[in-house]
Amino acid sequence: MMDPKQLDDLARRLSAAMPKGVQVLQEDLQRSMRATLEAGLSRLDLVTREEFDIQAAVLARSRAKLETLEARVAELEEAARAAKT
């Protein structure tokens, strides 16, 4: 798969090589498409990458704590069983 930065660079170079009339049409089309995409995306319940990363870190810490607590409960259950015998 091609790197998105390379695709952007290629698109810019191709755009610059187009005749002026086509470039104006392309700019109008890009603005229109961008506005349409922004409007569509604004209606979705999306989070920013930063918010996602923060929540992923919170989840990772919670999982680690849960694993620690599960191990501790297992130890205590084993100790309780051993004490009964």
C-alpha positions as CSV (number, residue, x, y, z in Angstrom):
1,M,0.0,0.0,0.0
2,M,1.3,3.5,-0.9
3,D,2.1,6.0,1.9
4,P,-0.7,8.6,2.2
5,K,1.9,11.4,2.2
6,Q,3.2,10.1,-1.1
7,L,-0.3,10.0,-2.5
8,D,-0.9,13.6,-1.3
9,D,2.4,14.7,-3.0
10,L,1.5,13.0,-6.2
11,A,-2.0,14.5,-6.2
12,R,-0.5,18.0,-5.7
13,R,2.0,17.5,-8.5
14,L,-0.7,16.3,-10.9
15,S,-3.0,19.2,-9.8
16,A,-0.2,21.7,-10.5
17,A,0.3,20.3,-14.0
18,M,-3.3,20.8,-15.0
19,P,-4.4,23.8,-17.0
20,K,-5.6,26.8,-15.0
21,G,-9.3,26.4,-15.8
22,V,-9.2,22.8,-14.6
23,Q,-7.3,23.8,-11.5
24,V,-10.1,26.3,-10.6
25,L,-12.7,23.6,-11.2
26,Q,-10.7,21.2,-9.0
27,E,-10.4,23.7,-6.2
28,D,-14.2,24.3,-6.2
29,L,-14.7,20.5,-6.2
30,Q,-12.3,20.0,-3.4
31,R,-14.0,22.7,-1.3
32,S,-17.4,21.2,-2.0
33,M,-16.3,17.7,-1.2
34,R,-14.6,18.9,2.0
35,A,-17.7,20.7,3.1
36,T,-19.8,17.7,2.4
37,L,-17.5,15.4,4.3
38,E,-17.2,17.8,7.3
39,A,-21.0,18.0,7.4
40,G,-21.4,14.2,7.3
41,L,-18.7,13.6,9.8
42,S,-20.1,16.2,12.2
43,R,-23.3,14.3,12.5
44,L,-21.5,11.1,13.6
45,D,-20.6,10.5,17.2
46,L,-16.8,10.5,16.8
47,V,-14.0,11.2,19.2
48,T,-10.6,12.8,18.5
49,R,-7.5,10.6,18.2
50,E,-6.3,12.2,21.5
51,E,-9.5,11.3,23.3
52,F,-9.3,7.8,21.9
53,D,-5.6,7.4,23.0
54,I,-6.5,8.6,26.5
55,Q,-9.3,6.2,26.9
56,A,-7.2,3.3,25.5
57,A,-4.6,4.1,28.2
58,V,-7.3,4.2,30.9
59,L,-8.5,0.8,29.7
60,A,-5.0,-0.7,29.7
61,R,-4.5,0.5,33.3
62,S,-7.9,-0.9,34.3
63,R,-7.1,-4.2,32.7
64,A,-3.8,-4.4,34.5
65,K,-5.4,-3.6,37.8
66,L,-8.1,-6.2,37.2
67,E,-5.5,-8.9,36.5
68,T,-3.7,-8.0,39.7
69,L,-6.9,-8.1,41.7
70,E,-7.9,-11.4,40.1
71,A,-4.5,-12.9,41.1
72,R,-4.9,-11.6,44.6
73,V,-8.4,-13.1,44.9
74,A,-7.1,-16.4,43.7
75,E,-4.3,-16.3,46.3
76,L,-6.8,-15.5,49.1
77,E,-9.2,-18.2,48.0
78,E,-6.3,-20.7,48.0
79,A,-5.2,-19.5,51.4
80,A,-8.8,-19.9,52.7
81,R,-9.0,-23.5,51.3
82,A,-5.6,-24.3,52.9
83,A,-6.7,-22.9,56.2
84,K,-9.9,-25.1,56.2
85,T,-7.8,-28.3,55.9
